[in-house]
Amino acid sequence: MNAGARWQKSSYSGGGPDNSCVELRSVGRSVALRESDAPGIVIAASPGRMAALIARIKADGRR
C-alpha cells in the first residue's frame, strides 16, 4: 500500500478519540477502505466497485 497516502475519515464519524469510523484512501488506481478500530484489515477495489459497495451498504441501511 502507498505509505504516503493519508486516510480520510468519514464525515459521519464523530471527532472524539473513542469514535470508530470508516476511513478511505487512494492507492494507485484503487480505493482502500478500513475501519479505525481494526486498521490492519484493509480492503481495496477499483473506484467504481468501491462506489457500488458503498451504495449497497447505504441502501441496505434504509430498509
C-alpha positions as CSV (number, residue, x, y, z in Angstrom):
1,M,0.0,0.0,0.0
2,N,1.0,3.6,-0.5
3,A,2.5,4.6,2.8
4,G,2.4,8.3,1.9
5,A,-1.3,8.4,1.3
6,R,-3.4,9.7,4.2
7,W,-6.6,8.0,5.4
8,Q,-9.7,10.2,5.1
9,K,-12.3,9.7,7.9
10,S,-16.0,9.5,7.1
11,S,-17.8,12.8,7.6
12,Y,-20.4,10.8,9.7
13,S,-17.7,10.0,12.3
14,G,-17.5,12.0,15.5
15,G,-14.4,13.9,16.4
16,G,-13.6,12.2,19.7
17,P,-10.8,9.6,20.1
18,D,-13.2,6.8,21.0
19,N,-15.3,7.1,17.9
20,S,-14.9,4.2,15.5
21,C,-15.2,5.2,11.8
22,V,-14.6,4.1,8.3
23,E,-11.6,5.5,6.5
24,L,-10.7,5.6,2.8
25,R,-7.6,6.4,0.8
26,S,-6.4,6.3,-2.7
27,V,-3.8,3.6,-3.5
28,G,-2.7,3.8,-7.1
29,R,-5.8,3.1,-9.2
30,S,-7.7,1.6,-6.3
31,V,-9.5,2.9,-3.2
32,A,-8.7,1.3,0.1
33,L,-11.1,1.0,3.0
34,R,-10.6,0.2,6.7
35,E,-12.3,0.6,10.0
36,S,-10.4,2.7,12.5
37,D,-10.7,0.1,15.3
38,A,-9.1,-2.6,13.0
39,P,-6.6,-0.6,11.0
40,G,-4.7,-3.7,9.9
41,I,-7.6,-5.1,7.9
42,V,-7.9,-3.3,4.6
43,I,-9.9,-4.0,1.5
44,A,-9.2,-2.4,-1.8
45,A,-11.2,-2.1,-5.0
46,S,-11.5,0.0,-8.2
47,P,-13.3,3.3,-7.6
48,G,-16.4,2.0,-9.4
49,R,-16.6,-1.2,-7.4
50,M,-16.0,0.7,-4.1
51,A,-18.7,3.2,-5.0
52,A,-21.1,0.3,-5.7
53,L,-20.2,-1.3,-2.3
54,I,-20.9,2.0,-0.5
55,A,-24.2,2.5,-2.4
56,R,-25.3,-1.0,-1.5
57,I,-24.4,-0.5,2.2
58,K,-26.4,2.7,2.3
59,A,-29.4,1.1,0.5
60,D,-29.4,-1.8,3.0
61,G,-29.3,0.7,5.9
62,R,-32.5,2.3,4.7
63,R,-34.6,-0.8,4.8
